[in-house]
Amino acid sequence: SQQAQGPFRLRVLGNPGFEATRFDFVSALANEQAVKVWNDVAGELQPCPLVDEVRARTGGLHGPVARPRRHHACPGERAVAVTLIEDQDYRARRCMLVDAPRGGSIVLEFQGVPSSRKLRGFAGFSYFNGRDGVGQQVELTLAEAGRELGQHRAEAARGWVRFEVARPEPSSTVTLRVRRLADEPGDFCFALEAR
C-alpha cells in the first residue's frame, strides 16, 4: 500500500520470504525448565547450574565481553549466558556466550523445541578482540533425537557468520555441543532459532 502524508510518500511492503521464529534459543537460555547445561571433560558430565551473582563481570574497554549476573556457572569460573558482542561492522549482537573448557566441551540440551523445517543461526566472536585470530577456534555441533544435524566451525577473524541446518525429523529436544579447537581463549557467542 502507499499513501501521501504532507511532503512524504509512505509505502508498506510485504516480505515474500518471511519465516516466523518458532523458538528462540537465546531467550530460552535463562529458563531452567527449557535448558540443561553441562560441562563435559573426558566424558564426565558436570552440571552448570543457573546462578544469580551479586554483580555482573565486565572486561572494560577492549576487554572480554560482559558476563551477566544471571548465568550458568561451569567449573573453572566459566559462564554460559546471554550477552552482547560486536560483529565485524561493530553492531551489537544478542547471543549465547559459551566459555568452553580446554580439552572438553559445553553441552546445552533444550527441551520443548517446537517442530520446524530448520535451525538458523549466527556465530562469532567479539570482533575487536578476535579479529587478528587465525584458524578455526570453536566447533558447534547440533543434534536432535540422537542424530547429528550438522556442525558449524567458527573463526574469530570471520566475524558474525550465518549458518543453517535442516530438521528432517523434528523432536522436542535439541542438543548443542560447543568445543574449543584452539588454545587461545575467545568470547565465542552464537544465536539460534527454530524456523
VEXBAGU-828318 format. One line per field, with one value per atom (N, C-alpha, C, CB): residue number from 1; atom name; x, y, z. Coordinates in pm, whole numbers, plus 50000, padded with zeros to 5 digits. Glycine has a CB too. Example, Ala and Ser with C-alpha at 12.3 -4.5 7.8 and 13.67 -1.06 7.14 Angstrom:
<recs>
pos: 1, 1, 1, 1, 2, 2, 2, 2 .
site: N, CA, C, CB, N, CA, C, CB .
x: 51319, 51230, 51320, 51131, 51285, 51367, 51290, 51408 .
y: 49431, 49550, 49670, 49553, 49775, 49894, 50003, 49940 .
z: 50780, 50780, 50780, 50905, 50708, 50714, 50787, 50572 .
</recs>
This chain:
<recs>
pos: 1, 1, 1, 1, 2, 2, 2, 2, 3, 3, 3, 3, 4, 4, 4, 4, 5, 5, 5, 5, 6, 6, 6, 6, 7, 7, 7, 7, 8, 8, 8, 8, 9, 9, 9, 9, 10, 10, 10, 10, 11, 11, 11, 11, 12, 12, 12, 12, 13, 13, 13, 13, 14, 14, 14, 14, 15, 15, 15, 15, 16, 16, 16, 16, 17, 17, 17, 17, 18, 18, 18, 18, 19, 19, 19, 19, 20, 20, 20, 20, 21, 21, 21, 21, 22, 22, 22, 22, 23, 23, 23, 23, 24, 24, 24, 24, 25, 25, 25, 25, 26, 26, 26, 26, 27, 27, 27, 27, 28, 28, 28, 28, 29, 29, 29, 29, 30, 30, 30, 30, 31, 31, 31, 31, 32, 32, 32, 32, 33, 33, 33, 33, 34, 34, 34, 34, 35, 35, 35, 35, 36, 36, 36, 36, 37, 37, 37, 37, 38, 38, 38, 38, 39, 39, 39, 39, 40, 40, 40, 40, 41, 41, 41, 41, 42, 42, 42, 42, 43, 43, 43, 43, 44, 44, 44, 44, 45, 45, 45, 45, 46, 46, 46, 46, 47, 47, 47, 47, 48, 48, 48, 48, 49, 49, 49, 49, 50, 50, 50, 50, 51, 51, 51, 51, 52, 52, 52, 52, 53, 53, 53, 53, 54, 54, 54, 54, 55, 55, 55, 55, 56, 56, 56, 56, 57, 57, 57, 57, 58, 58, 58, 58, 59, 59, 59, 59, 60, 60, 60, 60, 61, 61, 61, 61, 62, 62, 62, 62, 63, 63, 63, 63, 64, 64, 64, 64, 65, 65, 65, 65, 66, 66, 66, 66, 67, 67, 67, 67, 68, 68, 68, 68, 69, 69, 69, 69, 70, 70, 70, 70, 71, 71, 71, 71, 72, 72, 72, 72, 73, 73, 73, 73, 74, 74, 74, 74, 75, 75, 75, 75, 76, 76, 76, 76, 77, 77, 77, 77, 78, 78, 78, 78, 79, 79, 79, 79, 80, 80, 80, 80, 81, 81, 81, 81, 82, 82, 82, 82, 83, 83, 83, 83, 84, 84, 84, 84, 85, 85, 85, 85, 86, 86, 86, 86, 87, 87, 87, 87, 88, 88, 88, 88, 89, 89, 89, 89, 90, 90, 90, 90, 91, 91, 91, 91, 92, 92, 92, 92, 93, 93, 93, 93, 94, 94, 94, 94, 95, 95, 95, 95, 96, 96, 96, 96, 97, 97, 97, 97, 98, 98, 98, 98, 99, 99, 99, 99, 100, 100, 100, 100, 101, 101, 101, 101, 102, 102, 102, 102, 103, 103, 103, 103, 104, 104, 104, 104, 105, 105, 105, 105, 106, 106, 106, 106, 107, 107, 107, 107, 108, 108, 108, 108, 109, 109, 109, 109, 110, 110, 110, 110, 111, 111, 111, 111, 112, 112, 112, 112, 113, 113, 113, 113, 114, 114, 114, 114, 115, 115, 115, 115, 116, 116, 116, 116, 117, 117, 117, 117, 118, 118, 118, 118, 119, 119, 119, 119, 120, 120, 120, 120, 121, 121, 121, 121, 122, 122, 122, 122, 123, 123, 123, 123, 124, 124, 124, 124, 125, 125, 125, 125, 126, 126, 126, 126, 127, 127, 127, 127, 128, 128, 128, 128, 129, 129, 129, 129, 130, 130, 130, 130, 131, 131, 131, 131, 132, 132, 132, 132, 133, 133, 133, 133, 134, 134, 134, 134, 135, 135, 135, 135, 136, 136, 136, 136, 137, 137, 137, 137, 138, 138, 138, 138, 139, 139, 139, 139, 140, 140, 140, 140, 141, 141, 141, 141, 142, 142, 142, 142, 143, 143, 143, 143, 144, 144, 144, 144, 145, 145, 145, 145, 146, 146, 146, 146, 147, 147, 147, 147, 148, 148, 148, 148, 149, 149, 149, 149, 150, 150, 150, 150, 151, 151, 151, 151, 152, 152, 152, 152, 153, 153, 153, 153, 154, 154, 154, 154, 155, 155, 155, 155, 156, 156, 156, 156, 157, 157, 157, 157, 158, 158, 158, 158, 159, 159, 159, 159, 160, 160, 160, 160, 161, 161, 161, 161, 162, 162, 162, 162, 163, 163, 163, 163, 164, 164, 164, 164, 165, 165, 165, 165, 166, 166, 166, 166, 167, 167, 167, 167, 168, 168, 168, 168, 169, 169, 169, 169, 170, 170, 170, 170, 171, 171, 171, 171, 172, 172, 172, 172, 173, 173, 173, 173, 174, 174, 174, 174, 175, 175, 175, 175, 176, 176, 176, 176, 177, 177, 177, 177, 178, 178, 178, 178, 179, 179, 179, 179, 180, 180, 180, 180, 181, 181, 181, 181, 182, 182, 182, 182, 183, 183, 183, 183, 184, 184, 184, 184, 185, 185, 185, 185, 186, 186, 186, 186, 187, 187, 187, 187, 188, 188, 188, 188, 189, 189, 189, 189, 190, 190, 190, 190, 191, 191, 191, 191, 192, 192, 192, 192, 193, 193, 193, 193, 194, 194, 194, 194, 195, 195, 195, 195 .
site: N, CA, C, CB, N, CA, C, CB, N, CA, C, CB, N, CA, C, CB, N, CA, C, CB, N, CA, C, CB, N, CA, C, CB, N, CA, C, CB, N, CA, C, CB, N, CA, C, CB, N, CA, C, CB, N, CA, C, CB, N, CA, C, CB, N, CA, C, CB, N, CA, C, CB, N, CA, C, CB, N, CA, C, CB, N, CA, C, CB, N, CA, C, CB, N, CA, C, CB, N, CA, C, CB, N, CA, C, CB, N, CA, C, CB, N, CA, C, CB, N, CA, C, CB, N, CA, C, CB, N, CA, C, CB, N, CA, C, CB, N, CA, C, CB, N, CA, C, CB, N, CA, C, CB, N, CA, C, CB, N, CA, C, CB, N, CA, C, CB, N, CA, C, CB, N, CA, C, CB, N, CA, C, CB, N, CA, C, CB, N, CA, C, CB, N, CA, C, CB, N, CA, C, CB, N, CA, C, CB, N, CA, C, CB, N, CA, C, CB, N, CA, C, CB, N, CA, C, CB, N, CA, C, CB, N, CA, C, CB, N, CA, C, CB, N, CA, C, CB, N, CA, C, CB, N, CA, C, CB, N, CA, C, CB, N, CA, C, CB, N, CA, C, CB, N, CA, C, CB, N, CA, C, CB, N, CA, C, CB, N, CA, C, CB, N, CA, C, CB, N, CA, C, CB, N, CA, C, CB, N, CA, C, CB, N, CA, C, CB, N, CA, C, CB, N, CA, C, CB, N, CA, C, CB, N, CA, C, CB, N, CA, C, CB, N, CA, C, CB, N, CA, C, CB, N, CA, C, CB, N, CA, C, CB, N, CA, C, CB, N, CA, C, CB, N, CA, C, CB, N, CA, C, CB, N, CA, C, CB, N, CA, C, CB, N, CA, C, CB, N, CA, C, CB, N, CA, C, CB, N, CA, C, CB, N, CA, C, CB, N, CA, C, CB, N, CA, C, CB, N, CA, C, CB, N, CA, C, CB, N, CA, C, CB, N, CA, C, CB, N, CA, C, CB, N, CA, C, CB, N, CA, C, CB, N, CA, C, CB, N, CA, C, CB, N, CA, C, CB, N, CA, C, CB, N, CA, C, CB, N, CA, C, CB, N, CA, C, CB, N, CA, C, CB, N, CA, C, CB, N, CA, C, CB, N, CA, C, CB, N, CA, C, CB, N, CA, C, CB, N, CA, C, CB, N, CA, C, CB, N, CA, C, CB, N, CA, C, CB, N, CA, C, CB, N, CA, C, CB, N, CA, C, CB, N, CA, C, CB, N, CA, C, CB, N, CA, C, CB, N, CA, C, CB, N, CA, C, CB, N, CA, C, CB, N, CA, C, CB, N, CA, C, CB, N, CA, C, CB, N, CA, C, CB, N, CA, C, CB, N, CA, C, CB, N, CA, C, CB, N, CA, C, CB, N, CA, C, CB, N, CA, C, CB, N, CA, C, CB, N, CA, C, CB, N, CA, C, CB, N, CA, C, CB, N, CA, C, CB, N, CA, C, CB, N, CA, C, CB, N, CA, C, CB, N, CA, C, CB, N, CA, C, CB, N, CA, C, CB, N, CA, C, CB, N, CA, C, CB, N, CA, C, CB, N, CA, C, CB, N, CA, C, CB, N, CA, C, CB, N, CA, C, CB, N, CA, C, CB, N, CA, C, CB, N, CA, C, CB, N, CA, C, CB, N, CA, C, CB, N, CA, C, CB, N, CA, C, CB, N, CA, C, CB, N, CA, C, CB, N, CA, C, CB, N, CA, C, CB, N, CA, C, CB, N, CA, C, CB, N, CA, C, CB, N, CA, C, CB, N, CA, C, CB, N, CA, C, CB, N, CA, C, CB, N, CA, C, CB, N, CA, C, CB, N, CA, C, CB, N, CA, C, CB, N, CA, C, CB, N, CA, C, CB, N, CA, C, CB, N, CA, C, CB, N, CA, C, CB, N, CA, C, CB, N, CA, C, CB, N, CA, C, CB, N, CA, C, CB, N, CA, C, CB, N, CA, C, CB, N, CA, C, CB, N, CA, C, CB, N, CA, C, CB, N, CA, C, CB, N, CA, C, CB, N, CA, C, CB, N, CA, C, CB, N, CA, C, CB, N, CA, C, CB, N, CA, C, CB, N, CA, C, CB, N, CA, C, CB, N, CA, C, CB, N, CA, C, CB, N, CA, C, CB .
x: 50086, 50000, 50088, 49904, 50027, 50101, 50007, 50162, 50060, 49979, 50070, 49897, 50011, 50085, 50054, 50051, 50159, 50147, 50230, 50196, 50163, 50236, 50335, 50308, 50462, 50560, 50617, 50673, 50568, 50622, 50526, 50653, 50583, 50505, 50545, 50529, 50447, 50473, 50431, 50399, 50522, 50491, 50505, 50585, 50411, 50417, 50435, 50287, 50543, 50575, 50570, 50715, 50522, 50522, 50648, 50398, 50701, 50821, 50776, 50906, 50802, 50754, 50827, 50769, 50944, 51020, 51017, 51162, 50922, 50917, 50896, 50806, 50978, 50963, 50957, 51079, 50847, 50832, 50927, 50687, 50980, 51062, 50971, 51154, 50992, 50907, 50967, 50887, 51100, 51167, 51298, 51191, 51319, 51441, 51528, 51409, 51637, 51724, 51791, 51830, 51822, 51887, 51795, 51925, 51669, 51573, 51549, 51440, 51551, 51526, 51640, 51501, 51760, 51876, 51856, 51999, 51778, 51758, 51646, 51726, 51581, 51470, 51519, 51353, 51521, 51573, 51493, 51572, 51364, 51283, 51308, 51135, 51362, 51381, 51518, 51360, 51617, 51753, 51830, 51829, 51913, 52009, 52146, 51981, 52242, 52378, 52477, 52413, 52569, 52671, 52809, 52642, 52908, 53048, 53092, 53136, 53153, 53193, 53344, 53116, 53416, 53560, 53587, 53643, 53644, 53677, 53554, 53787, 53439, 53317, 53249, 53347, 53306, 53246, 53162, 53357, 53031, 52939, 52922, 52802, 52941, 52917, 52814, 53049, 52708, 52607, 52662, 52486, 52608, 52639, 52510, 52694, 52489, 52361, 52342, 52352, 52216, 52181, 52194, 52035, 52275, 52301, 52276, 52446, 52256, 52248, 52358, 52107, 52461, 52570, 52534, 52702, 52614, 52589, 52595, 52690, 52690, 52700, 52761, 52784, 52742, 52796, 52946, 52727, 53013, 53156, 53175, 53236, 53256, 53285, 53435, 53214, 53478, 53621, 53667, 53655, 53574, 53613, 53643, 53734, 53697, 53728, 53826, 53785, 53786, 53866, 53897, 53996, 53821, 53839, 53737, 53829, 53726, 53628, 53486, 53644, 53393, 53254, 53196, 53169, 53085, 53021, 52965, 52909, 52988, 52926, 52818, 53033, 52690, 52584, 52571, 52452, 52501, 52478, 52412, 52390, 52307, 52234, 52299, 52082, 52358, 52426, 52436, 52568, 52473, 52502, 52650, 52469, 52678, 52815, 52876, 52818, 52981, 53052, 53183, 53076, 53242, 53369, 53476, 53418, 53566, 53674, 53631, 53730, 53524, 53473, 53437, 53574, 53389, 53343, 53193, 53385, 53141, 52999, 52935, 52981, 52806, 52719, 52605, 52666, 52590, 52496, 52455, 52558, 52347, 52304, 52382, 52149, 52443, 52520, 52513, 52668, 52594, 52606, 52752, 52555, 52773, 52907, 52894, 52969, 53007, 53006, 53051, 53097, 52984, 53022, 53129, 52898, 53161, 53267, 53235, 53294, 53109, 53071, 53046, 52945, 53085, 53071, 52926, 53148, 52835, 52695, 52677, 52598, 52589, 52564, 52484, 52489, 52522, 52452, 52420, 52537, 52293, 52250, 52268, 52099, 52335, 52371, 52402, 52489, 52428, 52467, 52619, 52406, 52675, 52818, 52847, 52867, 52945, 52982, 53133, 52936, 53175, 53317, 53348, 53352, 53388, 53416, 53550, 53416, 53560, 53686, 53791, 53662, 53915, 54024, 54017, 54165, 54016, 54012, 53876, 54110, 53770, 53637, 53533, 53608, 53410, 53303, 53194, 53244, 53106, 52985, 52868, 52972, 52777, 52659, 52536, 52650, 52454, 52328, 52215, 52324, 52122, 52009, 51881, 52004, 51817, 51695, 51573, 51697, 51478, 51353, 51240, 51319, 51139, 51019, 51037, 50975, 51130, 51152, 51042, 51296, 50960, 50852, 50905, 50755, 50821, 50855, 50880, 50743, 50981, 51013, 51092, 51093, 51109, 51184, 51334, 51147, 51381, 51525, 51562, 51577, 51691, 51750, 51842, 51829, 51822, 51904, 51980, 51818, 52108, 52187, 52294, 52251, 52356, 52471, 52571, 52431, 52699, 52802, 52922, 52843, 52993, 53114, 53177, 53084, 53274, 53349, 53337, 53498, 53368, 53380, 53485, 53419, 53443, 53529, 53653, 53450, 53641, 53756, 53871, 53718, 53838, 53943, 53984, 53898, 53897, 53926, 53966, 53813, 53965, 53984, 54121, 53962, 54221, 54354, 54381, 54459, 54279, 54295, 54308, 54177, 54365, 54381, 54323, 54531, 54271, 54225, 54089, 54323, 54043, 53914, 53932, 53856, 53847, 53867, 53759, 53873, 53635, 53527, 53442, 53440, 53398, 53310, 53177, 53374, 53069, 52933, 52866, 52851, 52823, 52755, 52609, 52823, 52519, 52375, 52322, 52301, 52244, 52190, 52047, 52277, 51974, 51835, 51799, 51740, 51736, 51695, 51812, 51580, 51931, 52047, 52114, 52008, 52064, 52123, 52186, 52016, 52306, 52371, 52305, 52523, 52268, 52207, 52313, 52107, 52421, 52526, 52623, 52465, 52725, 52828, 52854, 52958, 52900, 52948, 53080, 52842, 53181, 53312, 53330, 53428, 53359, 53371, 53516, 53293, 53549, 53682, 53666, 53754, 53750, 53739, 53749, 53847, 53838, 53861, 53746, 53989, 53656, 53546, 53429, 53497, 53423, 53314, 53187, 53286, 53075, 52942, 52895, 52839, 52882, 52855, 52726, 52974, 52646, 52520, 52543, 52421, 52462, 52462, 52319, 52560, 52295, 52160, 52169, 52076, 52081, 52072, 51925, 52140, 51898, 51761, 51727, 51745, 51597, 51547, 51459, 51466, 51516, 51437, 51326, 51526, 51351, 51251, 51255, 51277, 51189, 51199, 51147, 51121, 51218, 51171, 51171, 51262, 51129, 51120, 51250, 51010, 51353, 51482, 51592, 51516, 51661, 51775, 51897, 51749, 52005, 52129, 52237, 52175, 52303, 52412, 52539, 52379, 52648, 52778, 52877, 52828, 52942, 53041, 53177, 53006, 53268, 53403, 53506, 53425, 53599, 53707, 53816, 53764, 53860, 53961, 54100, 53921, 54106, 54236, 54263, 54239, 54389, 54424, 54394, 54570, 54400, 54377, 54231, 54416, 54207, 54069, 54001, 54066, 53872, 53794, 53652, 53799, 53585, 53447, 53354, 53416, 53338, 53251, 53105, 53284, 53026, 52885, 52805, 52863, 52684, 52601, 52454, 52625, 52377, 52231, 52171, 52181, 52056, 51993, 51841, 52041, 51772, 51626, 51575, 51573, 51459, 51388, 51292, 51314, 51297, 51209, 51140, 51289 .
y: 49881, 50000, 50123, 50001, 50235, 50360, 50474, 50380, 50574, 50692, 50814, 50670, 50931, 51057, 51121, 51154, 51168, 51240, 51368, 51153, 51477, 51602, 51581, 51650, 51621, 51606, 51463, 51705, 51373, 51236, 51137, 51194, 51036, 50925, 50800, 50908, 50738, 50621, 50495, 50631, 50398, 50271, 50158, 50248, 50065, 49947, 49827, 49932, 49754, 49641, 49511, 49659, 49406, 49276, 49200, 49195, 49123, 49042, 48906, 49026, 48875, 48748, 48626, 48750, 48646, 48534, 48526, 48542, 48591, 48595, 48456, 48689, 48423, 48299, 48335, 48199, 48301, 48333, 48247, 48311, 48306, 48232, 48152, 48327, 48021, 47934, 47912, 47798, 47926, 47907, 47984, 47755, 48068, 48147, 48085, 48298, 48020, 47953, 48052, 47872, 48172, 48271, 48308, 48398, 48336, 48370, 48253, 48416, 48130, 48011, 47979, 47892, 48034, 48000, 48037, 48071, 48140, 48184, 48106, 48332, 48013, 47937, 47799, 47925, 47773, 47646, 47526, 47647, 47545, 47434, 47406, 47464, 47503, 47488, 47434, 47619, 47449, 47409, 47353, 47529, 47255, 47200, 47220, 47047, 47260, 47289, 47204, 47442, 47139, 47056, 47091, 46908, 47069, 47076, 46932, 47146, 46905, 46769, 46767, 46720, 46703, 46684, 46535, 46768, 46476, 46333, 46247, 46301, 46288, 46210, 46222, 46069, 46302, 46323, 46450, 46332, 46435, 46548, 46606, 46506, 46737, 46810, 46918, 46872, 46931, 47033, 47174, 47013, 47265, 47408, 47476, 47468, 47490, 47543, 47690, 47524, 47730, 47870, 47943, 47884, 48049, 48124, 48272, 48100, 48342, 48488, 48538, 48538, 48598, 48653, 48794, 48655, 48847, 48980, 49086, 49013, 49071, 49168, 49103, 49289, 49171, 49123, 49145, 49195, 49072, 49091, 49144, 48957, 49249, 49304, 49320, 49441, 49321, 49333, 49475, 49251, 49571, 49709, 49734, 49745, 49849, 49888, 49789, 50030, 49728, 49632, 49504, 49696, 49477, 49354, 49251, 49382, 49141, 49037, 49092, 48918, 49023, 49068, 49047, 48993, 49113, 49108, 48969, 49211, 48926, 48805, 48853, 48709, 48836, 48891, 48821, 48884, 48885, 48826, 48689, 48920, 48680, 48554, 48475, 48580, 48361, 48279, 48135, 48336, 48046, 47909, 47905, 47806, 47866, 47865, 47727, 47905, 47721, 47596, 47595, 47578, 47476, 47469, 47558, 47324, 47609, 47694, 47837, 47636, 47881, 48018, 48052, 48118, 47953, 47975, 47992, 47858, 48067, 48101, 48063, 48249, 48035, 48022, 48119, 47870, 48221, 48329, 48405, 48425, 48481, 48572, 48702, 48598, 48749, 48873, 48942, 48846, 49044, 49115, 49113, 49262, 49091, 49108, 49203, 48970, 49249, 49333, 49249, 49458, 49272, 49198, 49273, 49173, 49227, 49287, 49429, 49202, 49471, 49609, 49687, 49613, 49628, 49686, 49712, 49815, 49627, 49630, 49529, 49598, 49563, 49474, 49351, 49549, 49235, 49110, 49041, 49018, 49013, 48942, 48793, 48976, 48724, 48586, 48511, 48579, 48379, 48293, 48286, 48151, 48339, 48330, 48193, 48445, 48123, 47991, 47987, 47877, 47977, 47962, 47812, 48030, 47756, 47612, 47581, 47564, 47466, 47431, 47381, 47325, 47396, 47341, 47189, 47397, 47121, 46975, 46916, 46925, 46994, 46944, 47025, 46947, 47017, 47090, 47128, 47008, 47213, 47250, 47193, 47407, 47127, 47066, 47142, 46913, 47186, 47254, 47169, 47402, 47129, 47047, 47127, 46911, 47164, 47245, 47155, 47350, 47172, 47095, 47182, 47044, 47118, 47190, 47270, 47282, 47229, 47298, 47253, 47268, 47347, 47306, 47259, 47422, 47186, 47136, 47253, 47044, 47240, 47341, 47274, 47461, 47344, 47289, 47296, 47362, 47399, 47419, 47494, 47493, 47492, 47575, 47674, 47487, 47802, 47907, 47978, 48007, 47998, 48063, 48154, 47960, 48224, 48309, 48283, 48462, 48285, 48260, 48348, 48112, 48380, 48459, 48489, 48588, 48575, 48615, 48767, 48570, 48816, 48959, 49006, 48997, 49082, 49107, 49189, 49178, 49289, 49373, 49290, 49485, 49201, 49119, 48999, 49072, 48951, 48830, 48847, 48744, 48970, 48991, 48950, 49135, 48944, 48904, 48756, 48985, 48681, 48538, 48464, 48482, 48346, 48265, 48126, 48256, 48065, 47927, 47911, 47847, 47787, 47755, 47743, 47625, 47812, 47815, 47742, 47956, 47736, 47670, 47590, 47775, 47473, 47389, 47376, 47247, 47408, 47396, 47280, 47531, 47178, 47062, 47065, 46928, 47047, 47048, 46907, 47149, 46857, 46721, 46720, 46622, 46618, 46604, 46455, 46685, 46409, 46269, 46173, 46239, 46208, 46122, 46127, 45985, 46210, 46222, 46360, 46198, 46363, 46491, 46558, 46471, 46685, 46762, 46835, 46862, 46874, 46947, 47011, 47052, 47073, 47142, 47279, 47058, 47368, 47499, 47525, 47614, 47557, 47593, 47743, 47517, 47804, 47950, 47992, 48005, 48096, 48158, 48302, 48148, 48346, 48481, 48587, 48505, 48569, 48672, 48684, 48642, 48586, 48590, 48676, 48450, 48703, 48784, 48703, 48899, 48770, 48713, 48643, 48823, 48510, 48431, 48352, 48337, 48350, 48277, 48130, 48340, 48042, 47900, 47847, 47820, 47732, 47676, 47525, 47736, 47453, 47308, 47268, 47236, 47165, 47114, 47023, 47037, 47014, 46923, 46819, 47001, 46709, 46613, 46546, 46508, 46517, 46455, 46526, 46301, 46643, 46722, 46648, 46851, 46666, 46619, 46741, 46502, 46725, 46842, 46872, 46822, 46789, 46810, 46833, 46690, 46946, 46980, 46992, 47113, 46923, 46926, 46999, 46782, 47091, 47169, 47140, 47322, 47119, 47094, 47196, 46947, 47268, 47369, 47320, 47510, 47305, 47254, 47353, 47114, 47388, 47480, 47403, 47554, 47455, 47387, 47447, 47390, 47570, 47638, 47668, 47770, 47681, 47711, 47855, 47682, 47944, 48085, 48106, 48176, 48176, 48200, 48299, 48251, 48299, 48393, 48396, 48357, 48505, 48521, 48470, 48669, 48336, 48276, 48294, 48127, 48334, 48362, 48319, 48514, 48267, 48230, 48253, 48084, 48270, 48284, 48175, 48427, 48123, 48014, 48026, 47877, 47996, 47998, 47877, 48129, 47826, 47724, 47797, 47620, 47771, 47839, 47740, 47938 .
z: 50000, 50000, 50000, 50123, 49968, 49960, 49995, 49818, 50067, 50098, 50111, 50227, 50088, 50100, 50235, 49983, 50303, 50429, 50415, 50552, 50377, 50353, 50240, 50481, 50259, 50151, 50142, 50172, 50228, 50231, 50167, 50375, 50103, 50049, 50128, 49893, 50195, 50277, 50203, 50412, 50198, 50131, 50232, 50009, 50231, 50315, 50223, 50404, 50246, 50161, 50243, 50096, 50184, 50249, 50213, 50209, 50308, 50284, 50231, 50414, 50104, 50048, 50104, 49897, 50164, 50218, 50369, 50171, 50434, 50580, 50640, 50628, 50739, 50814, 50962, 50784, 51026, 51168, 51252, 51213, 51359, 51453, 51544, 51535, 51550, 51631, 51770, 51561, 51783, 51911, 51909, 51941, 52009, 52021, 52131, 52052, 52092, 52188, 52284, 52113, 52238, 52323, 52440, 52241, 52411, 52517, 52611, 52456, 52558, 52639, 52734, 52549, 52711, 52794, 52940, 52740, 52969, 53107, 53178, 53110, 53108, 53165, 53207, 53062, 53338, 53389, 53340, 53540, 53308, 53259, 53111, 53282, 53039, 52894, 52857, 52826, 52944, 52907, 53025, 52848, 52995, 53091, 53031, 53123, 53115, 53067, 53147, 53081, 53073, 53135, 53082, 53112, 53167, 53132, 53105, 53246, 52990, 52953, 52929, 52826, 53021, 53005, 53019, 53111, 52915, 52912, 52939, 53014, 52887, 52902, 53037, 52878, 53127, 53259, 53256, 53370, 53274, 53270, 53410, 53213, 53420, 53544, 53513, 53603, 53595, 53567, 53585, 53658, 53506, 53518, 53562, 53380, 53693, 53742, 53708, 53892, 53699, 53676, 53809, 53617, 53812, 53936, 53914, 53983, 54025, 54026, 54117, 54074, 54059, 54140, 54187, 54060, 54276, 54330, 54221, 54440, 54130, 54021, 53897, 54064, 53786, 53659, 53654, 53541, 53565, 53543, 53402, 53564, 53390, 53258, 53243, 53237, 53117, 53089, 53067, 52971, 53072, 53048, 52901, 53134, 52872, 52736, 52673, 52732, 52562, 52486, 52564, 52443, 52668, 52744, 52704, 52894, 52780, 52749, 52756, 52847, 52691, 52694, 52833, 52588, 52859, 52990, 53019, 52998, 53141, 53195, 53292, 53268, 53256, 53339, 53474, 53266, 53565, 53699, 53687, 53785, 53604, 53587, 53473, 53558, 53509, 53409, 53459, 53377, 53370, 53408, 53446, 53291, 53570, 53621, 53602, 53770, 53521, 53495, 53572, 53342, 53595, 53667, 53603, 53672, 53685, 53636, 53611, 53510, 53679, 53665, 53521, 53717, 53449, 53312, 53313, 53219, 53217, 53214, 53082, 53240, 53089, 52973, 53001, 52949, 52916, 52947, 52822, 53048, 52838, 52732, 52748, 52737, 52641, 52645, 52509, 52685, 52492, 52365, 52321, 52377, 52191, 52133, 52015, 52090, 51966, 51846, 51728, 51863, 51612, 51491, 51415, 51402, 51294, 51214, 51169, 51093, 51179, 51150, 51279, 51062, 51392, 51526, 51565, 51534, 51512, 51554, 51667, 51434, 51761, 51875, 51831, 51987, 51882, 51856, 51988, 51765, 52012, 52133, 52108, 52171, 52200, 52174, 52302, 52080, 52287, 52399, 52406, 52384, 52511, 52536, 52595, 52631, 52540, 52591, 52611, 52494, 52737, 52770, 52773, 52908, 52659, 52651, 52717, 52504, 52785, 52852, 52753, 52958, 52788, 52707, 52719, 52753, 52607, 52609, 52640, 52707, 52629, 52658, 52584, 52808, 52628, 52562, 52661, 52447, 52616, 52690, 52613, 52708, 52684, 52624, 52673, 52658, 52577, 52610, 52552, 52552, 52636, 52592, 52612, 52670, 52501, 52503, 52490, 52391, 52582, 52582, 52529, 52725, 52475, 52431, 52304, 52538, 52219, 52092, 51994, 52033, 51944, 51853, 51718, 51832, 51648, 51516, 51420, 51462, 51336, 51235, 51124, 51297, 51013, 50900, 50921, 50773, 50993, 51004, 51130, 50882, 51158, 51263, 51192, 51369, 51220, 51159, 51270, 51076, 51247, 51350, 51294, 51437, 51386, 51359, 51470, 51351, 51437, 51537, 51509, 51539, 51616, 51601, 51735, 51528, 51730, 51848, 51863, 51840, 51980, 51998, 51898, 52148, 51797, 51682, 51715, 51575, 51799, 51828, 51886, 51926, 51979, 52041, 51957, 52176, 51869, 51796, 51651, 51802, 51601, 51457, 51405, 51424, 51492, 51448, 51469, 51521, 51516, 51538, 51406, 51618, 51410, 51289, 51314, 51247, 51208, 51216, 51280, 51291, 51278, 51339, 51489, 51280, 51562, 51706, 51785, 51751, 51733, 51806, 51708, 51882, 51753, 51674, 51749, 51648, 51679, 51733, 51660, 51715, 51735, 51678, 51721, 51722, 51625, 51651, 51632, 51558, 51729, 51721, 51772, 51803, 51728, 51768, 51767, 51675, 51874, 51886, 51859, 51789, 51908, 51892, 51756, 51920, 51664, 51530, 51514, 51419, 51458, 51431, 51311, 51406, 51327, 51219, 51137, 51274, 51202, 51132, 51229, 51042, 51172, 51251, 51189, 51258, 51275, 51227, 51298, 51255, 51220, 51278, 51267, 51207, 51379, 51385, 51396, 51504, 51323, 51327, 51370, 51188, 51459, 51513, 51404, 51617, 51308, 51206, 51106, 51132, 51099, 51003, 51051, 50973, 51179, 51230, 51251, 51136, 51243, 51269, 51141, 51314, 51143, 51024, 51040, 50994, 50936, 50935, 50901, 50835, 50962, 50928, 50941, 51019, 50881, 50880, 50867, 50764, 50939, 50926, 50916, 51046, 50838, 50823, 50941, 50688, 50971, 51074, 51005, 51186, 50955, 50880, 50961, 50824, 51088, 51175, 51310, 51192, 51320, 51442, 51566, 51425, 51677, 51807, 51899, 51865, 52021, 52109, 52182, 52209, 52163, 52232, 52130, 52322, 52144, 52058, 52147, 51976, 52109, 52187, 52109, 52222, 52175, 52116, 52194, 52116, 52122, 52186, 52133, 52159, 52223, 52187, 52234, 52250, 52138, 52167, 52117, 52101, 52204, 52166, 52095, 52292, 51979, 51898, 51913, 51753, 51962, 51975, 52121, 51891, 52157, 52295, 52334, 52318, 52236, 52270, 52309, 52151, 52418, 52461, 52368, 52605, 52371, 52291, 52340, 52142, 52317, 52360, 52250, 52395, 52245, 52143, 52183, 52123, 52085, 52110, 51988, 52143, 52010, 51896, 51928, 51856, 51822, 51832, 51746, 51787, 51787, 51714, 51725, 51768, 51616, 51612, 51536, 51547, 51578, 51500, 51411, 51591, 51279, 51182, 51094, 51097 .
</recs>
